[in-house]
Amino acid sequence: MAVLERNEQLEGTYFDEPPAYDLNNVSVTDRKELLAEVRSTSSSGTDCITLATPHFTPSKTLLVNARGIRLISLPLPSRELEIPITTTDGQLVYTSRRARICSGNAVLHDANDQELLASEYLFGPGRDPKIHILGGPADKQATIVTKSKWTSRQQEFVLPDGLTFTWLYKRERDAYDSAVKGKEKKRTHLILVVREAPPVSDESAGKAGDKEEEEGGGKQQQQQKKEKSGKEFGRRVAELVRNDEARTPGSSSTRAGNGGELKIDSEYCDGIGLREDVIVASCLMMLKKEIDRRRAVQFAMMAGASSGGS
């Protein structure tokens, strides 16, 4: 309730989003830079991960109700202090809350307002975010660590038990857009994959076994070959769909950090111990990264305009 009251108090303050700017008033150079940032979502982001299973069967869909930030606006943080996550029929499942607009840290609550996870969002090279699992003694709280390259949008998460999953961007056919527009339409989806061993046929498995017996190092050679290729195999277990049908009402395809339909293969995730609330919290962290990338470009545009006018 306190958070909602604070939201109401901030209405009409300088935290409000400024009116949209006219792209015609932006320099050609800055316009290209900003639009390139928007189109960057078209890159697949799967350079290091090969999907072992091209299809997945989601058994649950949650709605992530986040509006994100505009394409052309001042580089202010999102003013959404609360992001509700609901079922498709509107039943509240989770709520992500931030204490302050200027803070990226958030706490994920369940429908009964019980605190589940605390996301500690850090910004800058070598300062990857963390997710703390709440509910136990303070000195025994487990932490989910994250790994990423400063220049990459791909984010890896490592659970306390060693299970690793990765959020990345993949451009692929969008069934809804293709059906509505009557032609093949591709869109970039935010997908979550869990590392798996690469698929091996019975024949190749037999050859690998013979080679291991003969050389005594088949597995080691296979691992070395895998590391040399720089690829990991992963199974898709969730995806955030943000097409015209699934996108959060009031947002648009040009907004950064906007929500949509979070589809989850719950049966598989339950089987490997990947909690649903962890999937939700990590997805929200990816949306926060989108917003920060957009703000960085907006800051650069303002700096360029300032230096150009002096």
Sine and cosine of phi, psi and omega as CSV:
sin_phi,cos_phi,sin_psi,cos_psi,sin_omega,cos_omega
0.00,0.00,-0.65,0.76,0.00,-1.00
-0.87,0.49,-0.62,0.78,0.01,-1.00
-0.91,0.41,-0.65,0.76,0.01,-1.00
-0.91,0.42,-0.64,0.76,0.03,-1.00
-0.89,0.45,-0.63,0.77,0.01,-1.00
-0.91,0.42,-0.62,0.79,0.06,-1.00
-0.85,0.52,-0.68,0.73,-0.02,-1.00
-0.92,0.40,-0.62,0.79,-0.01,-1.00
-0.91,0.42,-0.52,0.86,-0.06,-1.00
-0.99,0.14,-0.17,0.99,0.02,-1.00
-0.86,0.51,0.76,-0.65,0.04,-1.00
1.00,0.08,0.06,1.00,0.03,-1.00
-1.00,-0.02,-0.04,-1.00,-0.04,-1.00
-0.94,0.35,-0.09,1.00,0.05,-1.00
-0.99,0.16,-0.26,0.97,0.02,-1.00
-0.87,0.50,0.55,-0.83,0.03,-1.00
-0.92,0.40,0.72,-0.69,0.02,-1.00
-0.94,0.33,0.30,-0.95,0.05,-1.00
-0.88,0.47,0.48,-0.88,-0.02,-1.00
-0.89,0.46,0.60,-0.80,0.02,-1.00
-1.00,-0.03,0.42,-0.91,0.04,-1.00
-1.00,0.07,0.85,-0.53,0.00,-1.00
-0.86,0.52,-0.42,0.91,-0.01,-1.00
-0.93,0.38,-0.33,0.94,0.00,-1.00
-1.00,-0.05,0.01,1.00,0.01,-1.00
-0.99,-0.13,0.63,-0.77,-0.02,-1.00
-0.87,0.50,0.40,-0.91,-0.02,-1.00
-0.86,0.51,-0.68,0.73,-0.02,-1.00
-0.89,0.46,-0.75,0.66,-0.01,-1.00
-0.92,0.40,-0.57,0.82,0.02,-1.00
-0.90,0.43,-0.68,0.73,0.02,-1.00
-0.89,0.45,-0.65,0.76,-0.02,-1.00
-0.90,0.43,-0.68,0.73,-0.02,-1.00
-0.93,0.36,-0.69,0.72,0.01,-1.00
-0.92,0.39,-0.52,0.86,0.06,-1.00
-0.91,0.42,-0.58,0.82,0.03,-1.00
-0.91,0.41,-0.61,0.79,0.03,-1.00
-0.92,0.39,-0.69,0.72,-0.02,-1.00
-0.94,0.33,-0.24,0.97,-0.03,-1.00
-0.89,0.46,-0.34,0.94,0.06,-1.00
-0.93,0.36,-0.14,0.99,0.02,-1.00
-0.99,0.16,-0.27,0.96,0.02,-1.00
-0.95,0.30,0.62,-0.79,-0.13,-0.99
-0.94,0.33,-0.59,0.81,-0.01,-1.00
0.95,0.31,0.23,0.97,-0.06,-1.00
-0.96,-0.29,0.48,0.88,-0.05,-1.00
-0.86,0.51,-0.57,0.82,-0.10,-0.99
-0.97,-0.25,-0.03,1.00,-0.03,-1.00
-0.73,-0.68,0.81,-0.59,0.08,-1.00
-0.97,-0.24,0.83,-0.56,-0.02,-1.00
-0.95,0.30,0.88,-0.48,-0.02,-1.00
-0.97,0.26,-0.46,0.89,0.01,-1.00
-0.82,-0.57,0.95,-0.32,-0.08,-1.00
-0.92,0.39,-0.37,0.93,-0.04,-1.00
-0.88,-0.48,0.52,-0.86,0.11,-0.99
-0.63,-0.78,0.42,-0.91,-0.07,-1.00
-0.91,-0.41,0.99,-0.14,0.01,-1.00
-0.94,0.33,0.65,-0.76,0.01,-1.00
-0.94,-0.34,-0.08,1.00,0.00,-1.00
-0.53,-0.85,0.60,-0.80,0.05,-1.00
-0.79,-0.61,0.79,-0.61,0.08,-1.00
-0.90,-0.44,0.52,-0.85,0.04,-1.00
-0.98,-0.20,0.88,-0.47,0.06,-1.00
-1.00,-0.05,0.95,-0.31,-0.14,-0.99
-1.00,-0.07,0.97,0.24,0.02,-1.00
-0.84,-0.54,0.72,-0.70,-0.04,-1.00
-1.00,-0.03,-0.39,0.92,0.00,-1.00
0.96,0.29,-0.29,-0.96,0.00,-1.00
-0.84,-0.54,0.40,-0.92,-0.09,-1.00
-0.94,0.34,0.29,-0.96,0.07,-1.00
-0.93,0.36,-0.76,0.65,-0.02,-1.00
-0.93,-0.37,0.96,-0.26,0.02,-1.00
-0.25,-0.97,0.11,-0.99,0.10,-0.99
-0.93,0.37,0.50,-0.87,-0.08,-1.00
-0.98,0.22,0.85,0.53,0.02,-1.00
-1.00,-0.06,0.45,-0.89,0.07,-1.00
-0.93,0.37,0.30,-0.95,0.05,-1.00
-0.89,0.45,0.64,-0.77,0.00,-1.00
-1.00,-0.05,0.09,1.00,0.02,-1.00
-0.97,0.23,0.99,-0.17,0.04,-1.00
-0.98,0.20,-0.38,0.93,0.03,-1.00
-0.80,-0.61,0.71,-0.71,0.11,-0.99
-0.83,-0.56,0.95,-0.32,0.03,-1.00
-0.99,0.15,0.62,-0.78,0.09,-1.00
-0.89,-0.46,0.86,-0.51,-0.12,-0.99
-0.81,-0.58,0.18,-0.98,0.17,-0.99
-0.98,0.19,0.12,-0.99,-0.03,-1.00
-0.92,0.39,-0.34,0.94,0.04,-1.00
-0.99,-0.13,0.21,0.98,0.13,-0.99
1.00,-0.05,0.05,1.00,0.00,-1.00
-0.97,0.22,0.79,-0.62,-0.02,-1.00
-0.93,0.37,0.75,-0.66,0.03,-1.00
-0.91,-0.41,-0.74,0.68,0.01,-1.00
-0.65,-0.76,0.35,-0.94,0.16,-0.99
-0.67,-0.74,0.80,-0.61,0.08,-1.00
-0.99,-0.15,0.78,-0.62,-0.05,-1.00
-0.81,-0.59,0.66,-0.75,0.17,-0.99
-0.93,-0.37,0.59,-0.81,-0.02,-1.00
-0.98,0.21,-0.53,0.85,-0.06,-1.00
-0.65,-0.76,0.51,-0.86,0.01,-1.00
-0.90,0.43,-0.57,0.82,-0.05,-1.00
-0.99,0.15,0.03,1.00,-0.01,-1.00
-0.94,-0.34,0.63,-0.78,0.06,-1.00
-1.00,-0.04,-0.15,0.99,0.00,-1.00
-0.94,0.35,0.60,-0.80,-0.04,-1.00
-0.57,-0.82,0.41,-0.91,0.07,-1.00
-0.85,-0.52,0.75,-0.66,0.02,-1.00
-1.00,-0.09,0.82,-0.58,0.01,-1.00
-0.93,-0.36,0.46,-0.89,0.11,-0.99
-1.00,0.05,-0.10,-0.99,-0.07,-1.00
-0.91,0.42,-0.36,0.93,0.03,-1.00
-1.00,-0.09,0.22,0.98,0.03,-1.00
0.94,0.35,0.34,0.94,0.08,-1.00
-0.99,0.17,0.75,-0.67,0.01,-1.00
-0.95,0.30,0.76,-0.65,-0.05,-1.00
-0.93,-0.36,-0.79,0.62,-0.10,-1.00
-0.64,-0.77,0.59,-0.81,0.06,-1.00
-0.88,-0.48,0.87,-0.49,0.00,-1.00
-1.00,-0.07,0.83,-0.55,0.03,-1.00
-0.97,-0.24,0.97,-0.23,-0.12,-0.99
-0.99,-0.11,0.88,-0.47,0.03,-1.00
-0.93,-0.36,0.47,-0.88,-0.08,-1.00
-0.81,-0.58,0.72,-0.70,0.05,-1.00
0.85,-0.52,0.28,-0.96,-0.01,-1.00
-0.86,0.51,0.70,-0.71,0.05,-1.00
0.96,0.30,0.21,0.98,-0.02,-1.00
-0.82,-0.57,0.92,0.39,-0.04,-1.00
-0.95,0.31,0.56,-0.83,0.01,-1.00
-0.91,0.42,0.25,-0.97,0.05,-1.00
-0.71,-0.71,0.43,-0.90,0.10,-1.00
-0.83,-0.56,0.85,-0.52,-0.01,-1.00
-0.99,-0.15,0.77,-0.64,0.02,-1.00
-1.00,0.08,0.90,-0.44,-0.08,-1.00
-1.00,-0.04,0.14,-0.99,0.07,-1.00
0.92,-0.40,-0.37,0.93,0.01,-1.00
-0.96,-0.28,-0.08,-1.00,0.07,-1.00
-0.85,0.53,0.58,-0.82,-0.07,-1.00
-0.85,0.53,-0.57,0.82,-0.04,-1.00
-0.99,0.14,-0.07,1.00,-0.02,-1.00
-0.85,-0.53,0.26,0.97,0.00,-1.00
-0.92,0.38,0.78,-0.63,0.01,-1.00
-0.99,0.16,0.45,-0.89,-0.04,-1.00
-0.80,-0.59,0.71,-0.71,0.12,-0.99
-1.00,-0.09,0.89,-0.46,-0.03,-1.00
-1.00,-0.05,0.41,-0.91,0.01,-1.00
-0.83,-0.56,0.43,-0.90,0.00,-1.00
-0.67,-0.74,0.68,-0.73,0.06,-1.00
-0.28,-0.96,0.30,-0.95,0.14,-0.99
-1.00,-0.01,0.59,-0.81,-0.05,-1.00
-0.84,0.54,-0.55,0.84,-0.06,-1.00
-1.00,-0.05,0.01,1.00,-0.07,-1.00
-0.95,-0.32,0.55,-0.83,0.08,-1.00
-1.00,0.01,-0.17,0.99,0.01,-1.00
-0.97,0.26,0.70,-0.71,-0.05,-1.00
-0.76,-0.65,0.78,-0.63,0.01,-1.00
-0.97,-0.23,0.66,-0.75,0.00,-1.00
-0.86,-0.52,0.72,-0.70,-0.01,-1.00
-0.86,-0.51,0.89,-0.45,0.01,-1.00
-0.97,0.25,0.32,-0.95,0.00,-1.00
-0.84,0.55,-0.49,0.87,0.01,-1.00
-1.00,0.08,0.04,1.00,0.04,-1.00
0.99,-0.13,-0.20,0.98,0.03,-1.00
-0.88,0.47,0.74,-0.67,-0.05,-1.00
-0.88,-0.47,0.73,-0.68,0.11,-0.99
-0.69,-0.72,0.37,-0.93,-0.13,-0.99
-0.71,-0.71,0.73,-0.68,0.18,-0.98
-1.00,-0.09,0.73,-0.68,0.01,-1.00
-0.50,-0.87,0.16,-0.99,-0.03,-1.00
-0.95,-0.30,0.71,-0.70,0.00,-1.00
-0.68,-0.73,0.79,-0.61,0.04,-1.00
-1.00,0.01,0.83,-0.56,-0.06,-1.00
-0.43,-0.90,0.12,-0.99,-0.04,-1.00
-0.89,0.46,0.71,-0.70,0.06,-1.00
-0.97,-0.24,0.90,-0.43,-0.10,-0.99
-0.89,0.46,-0.67,0.74,-0.04,-1.00
-0.92,0.40,-0.79,0.62,-0.02,-1.00
-0.88,0.48,-0.62,0.78,-0.01,-1.00
-0.91,0.42,-0.63,0.77,-0.01,-1.00
-0.94,0.34,-0.67,0.74,-0.04,-1.00
-0.94,0.35,-0.67,0.74,-0.10,-0.99
-1.00,-0.03,-0.06,1.00,0.11,-0.99
0.96,0.30,0.22,0.98,0.05,-1.00
-0.48,-0.88,0.29,-0.96,-0.03,-1.00
-0.86,0.51,0.82,-0.57,-0.01,-1.00
-0.78,-0.62,0.81,-0.58,0.02,-1.00
-0.97,-0.23,0.51,-0.86,0.03,-1.00
-0.56,-0.83,0.48,-0.88,0.01,-1.00
-1.00,0.06,0.83,-0.56,0.03,-1.00
-0.95,-0.31,0.53,-0.85,0.12,-0.99
-1.00,-0.03,0.90,-0.43,-0.10,-0.99
-0.85,-0.53,0.44,-0.90,0.02,-1.00
-0.90,-0.43,0.77,-0.63,0.01,-1.00
-0.81,-0.59,0.52,-0.85,0.07,-1.00
-0.93,-0.37,0.71,-0.70,-0.03,-1.00
-0.88,0.47,0.65,-0.76,0.05,-1.00
-0.68,-0.73,0.29,-0.96,0.14,-0.99
-0.94,0.33,0.56,-0.83,0.01,-1.00
-0.89,0.46,0.58,-0.81,-0.01,-1.00
-0.90,0.44,0.71,-0.71,-0.03,-1.00
-0.76,-0.65,0.80,-0.60,0.02,-1.00
-0.96,0.27,0.29,-0.96,0.00,-1.00
-0.86,0.51,-0.64,0.77,-0.03,-1.00
-0.91,0.41,-0.73,0.68,-0.02,-1.00
-0.94,0.35,-0.52,0.85,0.03,-1.00
-0.91,0.41,-0.63,0.78,0.03,-1.00
-0.91,0.42,-0.67,0.75,0.03,-1.00
-0.90,0.44,-0.63,0.78,0.01,-1.00
-0.90,0.43,-0.62,0.79,0.01,-1.00
-0.92,0.40,-0.68,0.73,0.03,-1.00
-0.88,0.47,-0.66,0.75,-0.02,-1.00
-0.91,0.41,-0.59,0.81,0.00,-1.00
-0.92,0.40,-0.64,0.76,0.01,-1.00
-0.92,0.40,-0.63,0.77,-0.05,-1.00
-0.95,0.30,-0.67,0.74,-0.11,-0.99
-0.97,-0.24,-0.24,0.97,0.05,-1.00
0.95,0.32,0.21,0.98,-0.03,-1.00
-0.49,-0.87,0.57,0.82,-0.04,-1.00
-0.88,0.48,-0.71,0.70,-0.02,-1.00
-0.91,0.42,-0.65,0.76,-0.01,-1.00
-0.91,0.42,-0.66,0.75,0.01,-1.00
-0.92,0.40,-0.62,0.79,0.02,-1.00
-0.89,0.45,-0.66,0.75,0.02,-1.00
-0.91,0.41,-0.66,0.76,0.01,-1.00
-0.90,0.45,-0.63,0.77,0.02,-1.00
-0.90,0.43,-0.63,0.77,0.02,-1.00
-0.90,0.44,-0.70,0.72,0.00,-1.00
-0.91,0.41,-0.59,0.81,-0.01,-1.00
-0.91,0.41,-0.59,0.81,0.00,-1.00
-0.96,0.29,-0.33,0.94,0.02,-1.00
0.96,0.28,0.31,0.95,-0.07,-1.00
-0.90,-0.44,0.56,-0.83,0.14,-0.99
-0.87,-0.49,0.52,-0.86,0.04,-1.00
-0.99,-0.15,0.66,-0.75,-0.05,-1.00
-0.65,-0.76,0.47,-0.88,0.07,-1.00
-0.96,-0.28,0.78,-0.62,0.03,-1.00
-0.95,0.31,0.78,-0.63,-0.01,-1.00
-0.83,-0.56,-0.19,0.98,0.03,-1.00
-0.32,-0.95,0.36,-0.93,0.08,-1.00
-0.41,-0.91,0.54,-0.84,0.08,-1.00
-0.97,-0.25,0.91,-0.41,-0.04,-1.00
-0.99,-0.14,0.79,-0.61,-0.04,-1.00
-0.74,-0.67,0.79,0.62,0.09,-1.00
-1.00,0.06,-0.11,-0.99,-0.08,-1.00
-0.89,0.45,-0.44,0.90,0.00,-1.00
-0.99,0.10,-0.61,0.80,-0.17,-0.99
-0.99,-0.11,-0.32,0.95,-0.10,-0.99
-0.88,0.48,0.53,-0.85,0.03,-1.00
-0.84,0.55,0.78,-0.62,0.03,-1.00
-0.83,0.57,0.68,-0.73,-0.01,-1.00
1.00,-0.06,-0.15,0.99,0.05,-1.00
-0.96,-0.27,0.00,-1.00,0.01,-1.00
-0.55,-0.84,0.14,-0.99,-0.04,-1.00
-0.92,0.39,-0.32,0.95,-0.02,-1.00
-1.00,-0.01,-0.10,0.99,0.02,-1.00
-0.98,0.19,0.59,-0.81,0.08,-1.00
-1.00,-0.09,0.68,-0.73,0.04,-1.00
0.98,0.17,0.28,0.96,0.02,-1.00
-0.98,0.18,0.44,-0.90,-0.07,-1.00
-1.00,-0.05,-0.17,-0.99,-0.03,-1.00
0.04,-1.00,-0.50,-0.87,-0.01,-1.00
-1.00,-0.05,0.87,-0.48,0.05,-1.00
-1.00,-0.10,0.96,-0.29,-0.04,-1.00
-0.99,-0.15,0.75,-0.66,-0.13,-0.99
-0.77,-0.64,0.70,-0.72,0.17,-0.99
-1.00,0.09,0.99,0.16,-0.14,-0.99
-0.89,0.45,-0.61,0.79,-0.03,-1.00
-0.88,0.48,-0.72,0.70,0.00,-1.00
-0.93,0.37,-0.68,0.73,-0.03,-1.00
-0.89,0.46,-0.66,0.75,0.05,-1.00
-0.88,0.47,-0.60,0.80,-0.03,-1.00
-0.92,0.38,-0.48,0.88,-0.01,-1.00
-0.98,-0.22,0.03,1.00,0.05,-1.00
0.99,0.13,0.41,0.91,0.05,-1.00
-1.00,-0.10,0.96,-0.28,-0.10,-1.00
-0.94,0.35,0.54,-0.84,0.00,-1.00
-0.90,0.44,-0.64,0.77,-0.02,-1.00
-0.91,0.41,-0.50,0.87,0.06,-1.00
-0.93,0.37,-0.64,0.76,0.05,-1.00
-0.88,0.48,-0.70,0.72,-0.02,-1.00
-0.90,0.43,-0.75,0.66,-0.04,-1.00
-0.89,0.46,-0.64,0.76,0.00,-1.00
-0.94,0.34,-0.56,0.83,0.06,-1.00
-0.90,0.43,-0.69,0.73,0.03,-1.00
-0.89,0.45,-0.56,0.83,0.05,-1.00
-0.91,0.42,-0.59,0.81,0.05,-1.00
-0.92,0.40,-0.61,0.79,0.04,-1.00
-0.91,0.41,-0.59,0.81,0.06,-1.00
-0.90,0.44,-0.62,0.79,0.04,-1.00
-0.90,0.43,-0.62,0.78,0.05,-1.00
-0.86,0.51,-0.69,0.73,-0.01,-1.00
-0.89,0.45,-0.67,0.74,-0.02,-1.00
-0.92,0.39,-0.58,0.81,0.07,-1.00
-0.90,0.44,-0.68,0.74,0.02,-1.00
-0.90,0.44,-0.70,0.72,-0.01,-1.00
-0.90,0.44,-0.59,0.81,0.02,-1.00
-0.88,0.48,-0.66,0.75,0.03,-1.00
-0.92,0.39,-0.65,0.76,0.01,-1.00
-0.90,0.43,-0.63,0.77,0.08,-1.00
-0.87,0.49,-0.69,0.73,-0.01,-1.00
-0.89,0.45,-0.63,0.78,0.02,-1.00
-0.90,0.44,-0.67,0.74,0.01,-1.00
-0.91,0.41,-0.65,0.76,0.01,-1.00
-0.91,0.43,-0.64,0.77,0.01,-1.00
-0.92,0.40,-0.65,0.76,0.01,-1.00
-0.92,0.40,-0.60,0.80,-0.01,-1.00
-0.92,0.39,-0.71,0.71,-0.01,-1.00
-0.94,0.34,-0.53,0.85,-0.01,-1.00
-0.95,0.30,-0.45,0.89,-0.03,-1.00
-1.00,-0.01,-0.13,0.99,-0.04,-1.00
-1.00,0.00,0.00,0.00,0.00,0.00
